[in-house]
Amino acid sequence: MNKYMFLHVGFENPTPEMMEKWKAWFEIIADRQIEQGGFSNGREIRANGARDLPRDKEAITGYNIIEAGSMDEAEKLALGNPFVTSIRIYEIR
């Protein structure tokens, strides 16, 4: 099995209904999940300086590391995610 990172993109204040959808999705991936976490404050560093990152539709707000046999299998696991803007999948080397 390979390891994949799901990056959750987008933030909005969650409703109770949204929290139930997240809980259901976490149960679906529980046997494949290695690690999970969320992000709060962020900062972007560039050659010309730094800036605080807003918690908006473009913010990366959390991650899951899962095991799957392929990128396609990881994508199928991600499809049930109640993402705000999108979910990005990266294979971990």
C-alpha positions as a Markdown table, in Angstrom:
| # | Residue | x | y | z |
|---|---|---|---|---|
| 1 | Met | 0.0 | 0.0 | 0.0 |
| 2 | Asn | 1.1 | 3.5 | -0.7 |
| 3 | Lys | 0.6 | 6.6 | 1.5 |
| 4 | Tyr | -1.4 | 9.6 | 0.3 |
| 5 | Met | -2.0 | 13.0 | 1.8 |
| 6 | Phe | -5.4 | 14.7 | 1.5 |
| 7 | Leu | -5.1 | 18.4 | 1.9 |
| 8 | His | -8.5 | 20.1 | 2.7 |
| 9 | Val | -8.9 | 23.5 | 1.0 |
| 10 | Gly | -11.4 | 26.1 | 2.0 |
| 11 | Phe | -12.9 | 27.3 | 5.3 |
| 12 | Glu | -16.3 | 28.3 | 6.4 |
| 13 | Asn | -17.9 | 28.1 | 9.9 |
| 14 | Pro | -19.3 | 24.6 | 10.1 |
| 15 | Thr | -22.9 | 23.9 | 10.7 |
| 16 | Pro | -24.1 | 20.9 | 12.7 |
| 17 | Glu | -25.2 | 19.3 | 9.5 |
| 18 | Met | -21.7 | 19.7 | 8.0 |
| 19 | Met | -20.1 | 18.3 | 11.2 |
| 20 | Glu | -22.3 | 15.2 | 10.8 |
| 21 | Lys | -21.1 | 14.8 | 7.2 |
| 22 | Trp | -17.5 | 15.1 | 8.3 |
| 23 | Lys | -18.0 | 12.5 | 11.1 |
| 24 | Ala | -19.6 | 10.1 | 8.6 |
| 25 | Trp | -16.7 | 10.5 | 6.2 |
| 26 | Phe | -14.1 | 10.0 | 8.9 |
| 27 | Glu | -15.8 | 6.7 | 9.8 |
| 28 | Ile | -15.6 | 5.6 | 6.1 |
| 29 | Ile | -11.8 | 6.2 | 5.9 |
| 30 | Ala | -11.0 | 5.1 | 9.5 |
| 31 | Asp | -9.4 | 1.7 | 8.5 |
| 32 | Arg | -7.2 | 3.5 | 5.9 |
| 33 | Gln | -6.2 | 6.6 | 7.9 |
| 34 | Ile | -2.7 | 6.8 | 9.4 |
| 35 | Glu | -2.9 | 10.4 | 10.7 |
| 36 | Gln | -5.2 | 13.4 | 10.7 |
| 37 | Gly | -4.8 | 17.0 | 11.7 |
| 38 | Gly | -6.0 | 20.5 | 11.2 |
| 39 | Phe | -4.5 | 23.9 | 10.7 |
| 40 | Ser | -5.3 | 27.3 | 12.3 |
| 41 | Asn | -3.1 | 30.3 | 11.7 |
| 42 | Gly | -0.7 | 30.2 | 8.8 |
| 43 | Arg | 2.0 | 32.3 | 7.2 |
| 44 | Glu | 3.4 | 32.4 | 3.7 |
| 45 | Ile | 7.1 | 33.1 | 3.3 |
| 46 | Arg | 8.5 | 34.4 | 0.0 |
| 47 | Ala | 11.8 | 36.0 | -1.0 |
| 48 | Asn | 10.2 | 39.5 | -0.7 |
| 49 | Gly | 8.7 | 38.9 | 2.7 |
| 50 | Ala | 6.0 | 37.1 | 4.7 |
| 51 | Arg | 2.3 | 37.5 | 5.1 |
| 52 | Asp | -0.3 | 36.0 | 7.4 |
| 53 | Leu | -2.7 | 33.7 | 5.5 |
| 54 | Pro | -6.4 | 34.3 | 5.8 |
| 55 | Arg | -8.9 | 31.5 | 6.7 |
| 56 | Asp | -11.0 | 31.7 | 3.6 |
| 57 | Lys | -12.0 | 29.6 | 0.6 |
| 58 | Glu | -8.3 | 29.2 | -0.5 |
| 59 | Ala | -6.9 | 28.2 | 2.9 |
| 60 | Ile | -5.5 | 24.8 | 3.5 |
| 61 | Thr | -7.3 | 23.8 | 6.7 |
| 62 | Gly | -6.4 | 20.2 | 7.4 |
| 63 | Tyr | -5.0 | 16.9 | 6.2 |
| 64 | Asn | -5.3 | 13.2 | 6.4 |
| 65 | Ile | -2.7 | 10.6 | 5.6 |
| 66 | Ile | -4.2 | 7.4 | 4.3 |
| 67 | Glu | -3.1 | 4.2 | 2.8 |
| 68 | Ala | -4.4 | 3.1 | -0.6 |
| 69 | Gly | -3.3 | 0.8 | -3.5 |
| 70 | Ser | -3.2 | 3.6 | -6.1 |
| 71 | Met | -4.0 | 7.3 | -6.7 |
| 72 | Asp | -7.3 | 6.2 | -8.2 |
| 73 | Glu | -8.2 | 4.3 | -5.0 |
| 74 | Ala | -7.2 | 7.3 | -2.9 |
| 75 | Glu | -9.4 | 9.5 | -5.1 |
| 76 | Lys | -12.4 | 7.2 | -4.5 |
| 77 | Leu | -11.9 | 7.5 | -0.8 |
| 78 | Ala | -11.7 | 11.3 | -1.1 |
| 79 | Leu | -14.9 | 11.6 | -3.2 |
| 80 | Gly | -17.1 | 11.2 | -0.1 |
| 81 | Asn | -15.4 | 14.1 | 1.7 |
| 82 | Pro | -17.7 | 17.1 | 2.4 |
| 83 | Phe | -15.0 | 19.6 | 1.3 |
| 84 | Val | -15.6 | 23.3 | 1.3 |
| 85 | Thr | -13.6 | 24.3 | -1.8 |
| 86 | Ser | -11.6 | 21.1 | -2.8 |
| 87 | Ile | -9.5 | 18.3 | -1.6 |
| 88 | Arg | -6.0 | 17.8 | -3.0 |
| 89 | Ile | -4.3 | 14.4 | -3.1 |
| 90 | Tyr | -0.6 | 13.9 | -3.1 |
| 91 | Glu | 1.3 | 10.6 | -3.0 |
| 92 | Ile | 3.9 | 10.5 | -0.3 |
| 93 | Arg | 7.3 | 9.2 | -1.3 |
